[in-house]
């Protein structure tokens, strides 16, 4: 399992190891080059508060303050001495807006005895991995990085900090790490004030969540993790906050996911809608409208993925000077998927904004701009039916017609039909019914032995097609047969026993056949079974899949159940979305217990 907890504030984020080190942090944005990148290379930079003793003799515990994104790491020495580190990124309401600086606060305090600690802050300048030397101030260190300033303010003696001298922890030490801005007020007061307000903010945010009857703690943790994947400044939703964590040990499926995939954003917003949080949809709508206006004028297609500032994450670059997570190379930044044709995104964008027309709480979002965007997406859906593309799994060679793309084109056009029937989209003149029927016909061309397969030229199974009943496809026998075939043929078994985990597919792709389970596939199948009325089976799978989360409840993209190994980028928004939606799908109504 990945031994990390996540902290963040929708502007910046960091992964904290169980021994107290910041192992991954990018600044000033999550898709910036790393300033602490030991996650991907021993010399990639870190900010550690640790015991000088070997880690093998230490006992560690890591947990969150309940219902917050404040992380507590406790380290106990062999003699019983112990200390605790509190990590958080400030986030709270101030002057009528959310205060979320690019900052990380760390507080270390003795819990038992007089433990000895050693503090080391070694940032790097980015992908060149060049160490950055500090400039000392009276109570802070300043690091010049890419023309900007990283500051570390502390009440710890700077001599001990700069020379990494072991020191007896007889008092609390405070560290305020900021990008750009400084801290003018008393650090101790600011830290405690920010900590109190940040914890209060997250607890209120959780209280405002709708939660299902079952698996509430897992849903709340997934909701808090998912929220940290929202880049609030632009409304983008990140697929993950890391890059190049290998999808399988020793393989080359190492990708940079620190960008906004339109498809992933749709799934994330379905989870936020289930949770009763709506501000994320409004922010993402503005993000997509800005993109769509640009592409509407050029008549260009929408790309599957964008940077947080609406650019394209190109060119994909390999960094041979980085050794990779546990030696897994290559390490990549940016993502060539931006060059792909992935036609399912148009239907997913329509589905994203469908609630606006059926939920009166969204009435102010019904605008001419949105109508024009949906009309454009409708045309792109019709144009894409039956056309070859890279598909949702982003195949880099051998593009073909994909059933999942046809399904999402069907779903998007079907939703637009219903929106028009409800009295909206008066200016949309496209024959939606004809397009929907065309998409249905395309899907039926890929039916083989009673189940929808990957495409008319490829009769392999694809776990994404378990979405048929979830998306409301009306042919129930076909939905039942497809889900049954997928659950049987893509099940990852150990000694012949089902594990509750599933391959996304078992066909060869650009890198051979996938080895591990794709976590969200289990959640998709749970949703599908629940929609088809197979509630006991759905709940059984969900119960088993929860083991794929780590010690603080965070999911990765992939999981190897035989070794309890998390793989792929971490945390993965997709997986937490799946957890939330699956829990809502299998939970009985609250009226059953109230």
Buried (B, 14 or more C-beta within 10 A) or exposed (E): BBBBBBBBBBBBBBBBBBBBBBBBBBBBBBBBBBBBBBBBBEBBBBBBBBBEBEEEEBEBEBBBBEBBBBBBBBBBBEEEBBBBBBBBBBBBEEEEEBBBBBBBBBBBBBEBBEBBBBBEBBBBBBBEBEEBEBEEEEBBBBBEBBEEBBBBBBBBEBEBBBEBEBBEBEEBBBBBBBBEEEBEEEBEEBBBBBBEBBBEBBBEBBEEBEBBBBBEEBBBBBBBBBBBBBBBEBBBBBBBBBBBBBBBBEBBBBBBBBBBBBBBBBBBBBBBBBBEBBEBBBBBBBBBBBBBEEBBEEEEBBBBBBBBBBEBBBEBBEBEEBBBBEEBBBBBBBBBBBBBBBBBBBBBBBBBBBBBBEEEEBEEBEEEBBBBBBBBBBBBBBBBBBBBBBBBBBBEEEBBBBBBBBBBBBBBBBBBBBBBEEEBBEEBEBEBEEBBEBBBEBBBBBBBEEBBBBBBEBBBBBBBBBBBBBBBBEBEEBBBBBBBBBBEBBBBEEEEEBBBBBBBBBBEBEEEEBBBBBBBBBBBBBBBBBBBEBBEBBBBBBBBBBEBBBBBBBBBBBBBBEEEBBBBBBBBBBBBBBBBBBBBBBBEEEEEEE
